[in-house]
Amino acid sequence: MTVGIRELKNNLSRYLERVKAGDHLEITDRGQVVAMVVPAGVSGEMSSLMKLVREDRASWAGGKPEGAAVPEKAAGKDVSKIVIEDRR
């Protein structure tokens, strides 16, 4: 879910309840994503995934993952397992 700074500020409690329920928030400033708010239990895993995005080793448009033509080799949990755990 994407939310602007002003909207988030005006309805912070409502958005935090949604995060507690498992939603992820992309916070925007003038249409540009500047931050993400995720449930506390997944922040470490999410930061690993977002690091790949920042390094241009992966891309994400906020939808369901489609996979890659040449899968990236990485240590740690499989992305598919992280996504499945996130959906629970």
Secondary structure, DSSP 8 states (H G I E B T S, - for coil): -EEEHHHHHHTHHHHHHHHHTT--EEEEETTEEEEEE--GGGHHHHHHHHHHHHTTS----SS-----SS----SSS-HHHHHHHHH-
